[in-house]
Amino acid sequence: MNGRGRRLILTFIAMDAPRLLTIMGSGETTATMVPVHRTVFARFPERPVVAVLDTPYGFQENADELTARAVSYFRTSLPMAEVTVASLRSSRESAAGREQALETLRRADVIFAGPGSPSYALRVWAATPVPAILKAKALAGALTMASAASITLGRFSLPVYEIYKVGNDPHWLDGLDVLAVHGIRAVVVPHWNNAEGGTHDTSRCWLGLRRFDALAATLPPGITVLGVDEHTACLLDFTGDRFAVAGKGTVTVLSGGSETVLGPGETAPLDHLRSRAGSRRPAAPTEPLTVAQAAGFAAAFDAALGAGETAAALDAILSLEDAHERWPPAEAAAAHDALRTMATRLAAALSARGLDGGEWAAAVEALVAVRSRARDDGRWDDADTIRRALALLAVEVRDTPQGTVWDSAHGD
């Protein structure tokens, strides 16, 4: 495919896909939030697939029960969506189970995650493609993150259990910074109006106003605080560049020394969530364009693979391989994860169906070329993954002093 064709694919995907991020303070599987979920699902032209991501509560003894409850909720209260489960409960998940969960997330239209421990979720997701997948879904698709899961979305995350239950001094953890892909540098605080303490203040996600204000004062300049009440949702529509409040409570925005409180049915421009600090508290830089580029290449690959267009799928792989050479190392690492996944998926898909000799040879040559560049760059994990992918196509690769050669049992 030529460059013009590639641009057309990426432009179509960017225009066609919803770009929604819904933050729920609590009550994510109650009747109150049914209209909110319906609003999200209605943005898809066909029946959307929602993936329940179980990591935040994966350590709990009742994890099976929580998953079953979420699946039942969507099937009975929201039958307009198809529900699946992306099970990634611990970092000890088998390689096969991990890849299955990641594939479920990639293919879902909506990713949903909710209660549990934000710090546990961050540990499990570290060094996996999950953060990149969540960012890609925020760029083209929909994320619905509630309670503990919502805390991970910001530049920093609140380790609520460690502070409230264990007694650690109040502190921040590094978050996934998903909101930054749309220029929002923030921390998300669900359960903003919690009142379970009775005789003591448990607002601000159980920290209480005094401790939370002291902790918020330690945030770097340019970070917005987004507080979401219980049984309340904040719907961020990146296509319309606005956010709306639904449910029973309010959404509080603290930015640049000012406070804005919005109630149910109220809307505001997304710029209200971006830093308004001025010269005293300059806004942090937005997420680099590379995140959007990676999401675009991955989306183009998914579309091509789904349509059985081998050449277009290869083009997406080669385009990402070319583009990432100019990226900073931290962002290039995410591209390497995507490349390994794309190569494996392509080989698996091609091995399952018959190909003519020319199409088969083009696929092999392209994958061998990507592997050779990975070896030249010292990216041995990438090279090994592509070698295994080629084995699915009955191709044996040998590295010789004269270069890489390959043999095949293919009949042509």
Buried (B, 14 or more C-beta within 10 A) or exposed (E): BEEEEBEEBBEEBBEEBBBBBBBBBBBBBBEBBBEBBEBBBEBBEEEBBBBBBBBBBBBBEEBEEBBEEBBEBBEEBBEEBBBBBBBBBBBEBEEEBBBBBBBBBBEBBBBBBBBBBBBBBBBBBEEBBBBBBBBBBBBBBBBBBBBBBBBBBBBBBBBBBBBBEEEEEBEBBEBBBBBBBBBBBBBBBBBBBBEEEEEEBBBBBBBBEEBBEEBBEEBEEBBBBBBBBBBBBBBBBBEEEBBBBBBBBBBBBBBBEEEBBBBBEBEBEBEBBBBBBEEEBEBBEBBBEBBBBBBBBBBBBBBBBEEEBBEBBBBBBBBBBEBBEEBEEEBBBBBBBBBBBBBBBBBEBBEEEEBEEEBBBBBBEBBBBBBBBBBEEEBEEBBBBBBBBBEBBBBEBEEEEEEBEBEBEEEE
